[in-house]
């Protein structure tokens, strides 16, 4: 039998019961939609995290306090208290391939201005932090060495903080806000760097001199992180080695002993993000694929019912010359048409899911051609796999018994 005639016969058979055909496709539609949506979400999350990290620059190093182990129990990240502000100063002064260095002291805070209040992240840094992170000002200036040395109560706010505390036509520079009940003078407003997705927003931040943060908010003599920038991207590896040797010397770590700190470069962080998102993508795709398997079972079920209903038709076809392989091909094509039609509709559903979730999570929805091809290929495979047994059963019918079937 000609393949095109077989396809026409299969489509005509499916269109006889449109509602049943649609309900059979529904499992595939949902399955493909879930696969497309989940892959798009994972891809969008990876893009957003990567963009956020790259915005810091390619020559940034993160020096973090390591986790402490006592009695066989490992503490949380940053539980070792040997990383000091003076380490940051020494890194900038004594490491030839380090251009800038700044301690970073994160403190959660609530800000108040007149009758407005806003909860945000307070970061204690020094005057070099602006250059490490390439921060630009839309109003005013960043604080300098004098404000840092004297522990001045000045601050630089992000655009989100400005929007939530001040009127749209009010200039925040020179105004006094209260951070954790402490008055701070606003001396500058940052240019927008955009949201990094989820609950994190690089514009929702306040920077104060680290000395002020340590004295009035943090009240500890150690830091959990130091940010530094190498003289160039090519010097990052040398800068990392210099910082490692310097801190081991300053912390009196004997040869053979583990470091009490960790140093991460953006390249290493990007690699870790890539590995995580790869695992995350596989997990999401595997979960979403369960819907496809359920859809495949639905196809097998409806095809078995179809074979039972059309036994006499199959007998007539065999009586007028149709071979078993023609019957097998016809029912396989019906299963394949069901899965492919459901797959095409599922692509549209998946794209819609990715747009909705992407908008809610504030990151781009990225539907790649590879994810579409993968979903359609999987849907086709499901259709053929679950449609084979009903098709084989139909092709093995005895023509005489089939003609006698009522």
C-alpha positions in Angstrom: 0.0 0.0 0.0 1.3 3.5 -0.9 2.6 5.3 2.2 0.6 8.5 1.5 -2.6 6.5 1.1 -1.9 4.9 4.4 -1.4 8.3 6.1 -4.7 9.5 4.6 -6.5 6.4 5.9 -5.0 6.8 9.3 -5.9 10.5 9.6 -9.4 9.8 8.4 -9.8 7.1 11.0 -8.6 9.4 13.7 -11.0 12.2 12.6 -14.0 10.0 13.0 -13.9 10.5 16.7 -12.4 14.0 17.2 -13.1 14.2 21.0 -11.5 10.8 21.7 -8.5 11.7 19.5 -8.0 15.0 21.3 -8.3 13.5 24.8 -5.8 10.8 23.7 -3.4 13.6 22.5 -3.9 15.5 25.7 -1.3 13.4 27.6 1.3 14.1 24.9 0.3 17.8 24.7 0.9 18.2 28.5 4.1 16.1 28.4 5.7 18.0 25.5 4.5 21.3 27.1 6.1 20.3 30.4 9.4 19.3 28.7 9.6 22.5 26.7 8.6 24.7 29.7 11.0 23.0 32.1 14.0 23.2 29.7 13.1 26.8 28.9 13.0 27.7 32.6 16.4 26.0 33.3 17.9 27.7 30.3 16.6 31.1 31.3 17.8 30.6 34.9 21.3 29.7 33.6 21.4 32.7 31.3 20.2 35.0 34.1 22.8 33.7 36.6 25.5 33.9 34.0 24.7 37.4 33.0 24.6 38.4 36.7 28.0 36.9 37.3 29.5 38.4 34.2 28.3 41.8 35.2 30.9 41.7 38.0 33.7 41.6 35.5 36.0 38.8 34.4 38.9 39.6 36.7 37.2 39.4 40.1 38.2 37.1 42.9 36.2 36.1 45.9 38.1 35.3 49.1 35.8 33.6 51.6 36.2 32.3 55.1 36.1 28.5 55.1 33.9 26.2 57.1 35.1 25.1 60.6 35.1 21.5 61.7 34.9 20.7 65.4 34.5 17.2 66.8 33.9 15.8 63.4 31.0 18.2 62.8 31.5 20.7 59.9 30.1 24.2 60.5 28.5 26.4 58.0 30.2 28.5 55.3 32.2 31.3 56.8 32.3 29.8 60.3 36.1 30.3 60.6 36.8 33.7 62.0 40.4 34.3 60.9 39.7 36.5 57.8 40.2 40.1 58.9 39.9 43.6 57.4 43.7 43.8 57.5 43.9 40.8 55.2 42.1 42.9 52.6 44.5 45.8 53.0 47.5 43.4 52.8 46.1 41.8 49.6 45.9 45.1 47.8 49.3 46.3 49.1 51.4 43.1 48.8 50.0 41.2 45.8 51.5 42.7 42.6 48.7 41.3 40.4 45.8 42.6 42.6 44.6 46.1 41.6 41.8 46.6 44.2 40.6 44.8 47.3 37.6 45.4 49.6 36.1 43.6 52.6 32.4 42.9 52.2 30.1 42.8 55.2 26.5 41.9 54.4 24.0 43.0 57.0 20.2 42.7 56.6 18.5 46.0 57.3 15.3 48.0 57.4 15.4 51.6 56.1 13.1 54.4 57.0 12.6 57.8 55.4 9.7 60.0 56.7 6.6 57.7 56.5 8.2 55.2 54.1 10.2 52.0 55.1 11.9 49.3 53.1 13.8 46.1 53.9 17.0 45.7 51.9 20.5 44.3 52.0 23.2 46.5 53.6 26.8 45.9 52.4 29.8 47.3 54.3 32.6 47.9 51.8 35.5 50.3 51.2 36.0 53.0 48.6 37.6 50.5 46.1 34.4 48.4 45.8 33.0 50.8 43.2 35.9 50.0 40.8 35.9 46.2 41.6 32.2 45.9 40.6 32.2 48.7 37.9 29.5 50.6 39.7 28.3 53.9 38.0 26.5 56.7 39.7 23.3 58.3 38.5 23.4 60.9 41.3 26.0 62.1 43.7 29.2 60.2 44.4 30.5 57.0 46.1 32.2 57.4 49.4 36.0 57.8 49.6 38.9 56.8 51.8 38.2 59.6 54.3 34.6 58.4 55.0 35.9 54.8 55.3 38.7 55.7 57.7 36.5 57.9 59.9 33.5 55.4 59.9 31.2 58.1 58.6 27.5 57.5 58.6 27.1 58.0 54.8 25.5 55.6 52.3 25.0 55.0 48.6 21.6 53.5 47.7 20.4 51.5 44.7 17.5 52.6 42.4 15.0 50.2 44.0 15.7 51.7 47.4 15.3 55.2 46.0 12.0 54.2 44.3 10.6 52.8 47.6 11.7 55.5 50.0 11.6 58.7 48.0 9.0 60.5 45.8 9.7 60.2 42.0 10.6 63.8 41.8 12.7 64.0 45.0 16.5 64.1 44.9 17.7 61.6 47.6 21.3 63.1 47.7 21.8 65.0 50.9 18.7 63.4 52.6 19.0 61.5 55.9 17.6 58.0 56.1 17.6 55.6 59.1 19.1 52.2 58.6 18.4 49.9 61.5 17.5 53.0 63.5 20.9 54.7 62.8 20.8 57.9 60.7 22.8 57.9 57.5 23.3 60.6 54.9 22.6 59.6 51.3 25.6 60.8 49.2 24.9 58.9 46.0 22.5 56.8 43.9 23.7 53.9 41.8 22.8 53.4 38.1 20.5 50.5 37.5 22.2 47.1 36.9 19.0 45.2 36.6 17.4 42.3 38.4 19.2 38.9 38.8 15.9 37.1 39.1 14.0 35.5 41.9 14.3 37.4 45.2 17.7 38.9 44.4 18.0 42.4 42.8 21.3 44.1 42.3 19.5 47.4 42.5 18.0 46.7 45.9 21.0 47.4 48.0 22.7 50.0 50.2 26.5 50.4 50.5 28.0 51.9 53.6 31.7 52.1 54.8 32.7 48.8 56.2 34.1 50.5 59.3 30.7 52.0 60.0 29.0 48.6 59.5 31.5 46.8 61.8 31.1 49.4 64.6 27.4 50.0 64.5 25.7 47.0 62.8 28.0 43.9 62.5 29.9 44.2 65.8 32.4 41.5 65.0 36.2 41.8 64.3 36.2 39.4 61.3 34.7 39.3 57.8 33.3 36.4 55.8 34.3 37.7 52.4 36.8 39.8 50.6 36.4 40.9 47.0 39.4 41.7 44.9 40.1 42.5 41.2 43.2 41.3 39.3 45.2 43.8 37.2 43.8 42.0 34.1 41.8 38.9 33.1 45.1 37.2 32.1 46.5 37.8 35.6 43.7 36.1 37.5 45.5 32.8 38.0 48.7 34.6 39.2 46.6 36.9 41.5 44.9 33.9 43.0 48.2 32.2 43.7 49.6 35.4 45.3 46.6 35.8 47.5 46.8 32.2 48.6 50.4 32.4 49.6 49.9 35.7 51.4 46.9 34.5 53.5 48.6 31.3 54.4 51.6 33.3 55.6 49.5 35.8 57.5 47.3 33.1 59.1 50.4 31.0 60.0 49.2 27.9 58.2 51.8 25.2 58.3 52.8 23.3 55.2 50.5 20.4 54.5 47.6 21.9 56.5 44.4 23.0 54.8 43.6 26.6 54.1 41.2 28.4 56.4 39.8 30.3 53.4 38.5 29.7 49.9 39.3 31.6 46.8 36.9 31.5 43.8 37.3 33.2 40.5 34.4 34.0 38.2 35.6 31.3 35.8 35.3 28.7 38.5 31.9 30.0 39.6 30.7 30.0 36.0 31.8 26.4 35.7 30.0 25.4 38.9 26.9 27.2 37.7 27.1 25.3 34.4 27.4 21.9 36.2 24.5 22.8 38.5 22.2 24.0 35.7 23.1 20.9 33.6 22.0 18.6 36.5 19.0 20.8 37.2 18.0 20.6 33.5 18.3 16.8 33.4 16.2 16.5 36.6 13.5 18.8 35.3 13.4 17.1 31.9 13.2 13.7 33.6 10.3 14.8 35.7 8.5 16.3 32.8 9.1 13.2 30.7 6.9 11.2 33.1 3.9 13.1 31.5 5.0 11.8 28.1 5.0 8.2 29.3 1.5 8.7 30.7 0.5 10.1 27.4 2.1 7.1 25.7 0.0 4.7 27.8 -3.1 6.6 26.8 -2.2 6.1 23.1 -1.7 2.4 23.7 -5.0 2.2 25.4 -7.0 4.0 22.8 -5.3 2.1 20.0 -6.2 -1.2 21.5 -9.8 0.0 21.7 -9.6 1.1 18.1 -8.3 -2.3 17.0 -11.1 -4.0 18.8 -13.7 -1.7 17.2 -12.3 -2.2 13.7 -11.7 -5.9 13.6 -14.2 -6.4 10.8 -12.7 -3.5 8.8 -9.3 -5.1 9.2 -10.7 -8.4 7.9 -12.1 -6.7 4.8 -8.8 -5.0 4.1 -6.9 -8.3 4.4 -9.5 -10.0 2.2 -9.0 -7.5 -0.7 -5.2 -7.9 -0.5 -3.8 -5.8 2.4 -0.7 -7.6 3.8 -0.1 -7.8 7.6 2.7 -5.2 7.2 0.2 -2.8 5.6 -2.1 -3.2 8.6 0.9 -2.8 11.0 2.0 0.4 9.1 -1.5 1.9 9.2 -1.9 1.6 12.9 1.6 2.7 13.6 1.0 5.8 11.5 -2.2 6.5 13.5 -0.2 6.3 16.7 2.6 8.5 15.2 0.1 11.1 14.0 -1.5 11.2 17.4 1.9 11.8 19.1 3.2 14.3 16.6 0.0 16.3 16.5 0.0 16.4 20.3 3.7 17.3 20.3 3.1 20.3 18.0 0.3 21.6 20.2 2.5 20.8 23.2 5.3 23.1 21.9 2.8 26.0 21.9 1.7 25.1 25.5 5.4 24.9 26.6 6.2 28.2 25.1 3.2 29.8 26.9 4.3 28.1 30.2 7.9 29.5 29.8 6.6 33.0 29.2 4.3 33.0 32.3 7.0 31.5 34.6 9.7 33.7 33.1 7.6 36.8 33.8 6.9 35.7 37.3 10.5 34.8 38.1 11.8 37.9 36.2 14.1 36.1 33.9 14.0 35.5 30.1 12.2 32.4 28.6 14.6 30.7 26.2 13.0 28.0 24.0 15.9 26.6 21.9 15.5 24.6 18.7 17.3 21.7 20.4 14.6 21.5 23.1 11.9 21.5 20.5 13.6 18.8 18.4 14.2 16.8 21.6 10.6 17.0 22.7 9.2 16.1 19.3 11.6 13.2 18.9 10.7 11.9 22.3 7.0 12.3 21.6 7.4 10.4 18.3 9.3 7.6 20.0 6.6 7.3 22.6 4.0 7.1 19.9 5.8 4.4 18.0 6.8 2.5 21.1 3.3 2.4 22.7 1.5 2.1 19.4 3.5 -0.9 18.2 1.7 -3.6 20.3 -1.8 -2.6 19.2 -0.5 -2.4 15.5 1.2 -5.8 15.8 -2.0 -7.3 17.3 -4.1 -5.9 14.4 -1.7 -7.2 11.8 -1.8 -10.8 13.4 -5.6 -11.1 13.1 -7.0 -14.0 11.1 -8.9 -12.6 8.1 -11.7 -15.2 8.2 -12.3 -14.7 12.0 -12.1 -11.0 11.5 -14.8 -11.0 8.8 -17.0 -13.1 11.1 -16.6 -10.6 13.9 -19.8 -8.6 14.7 
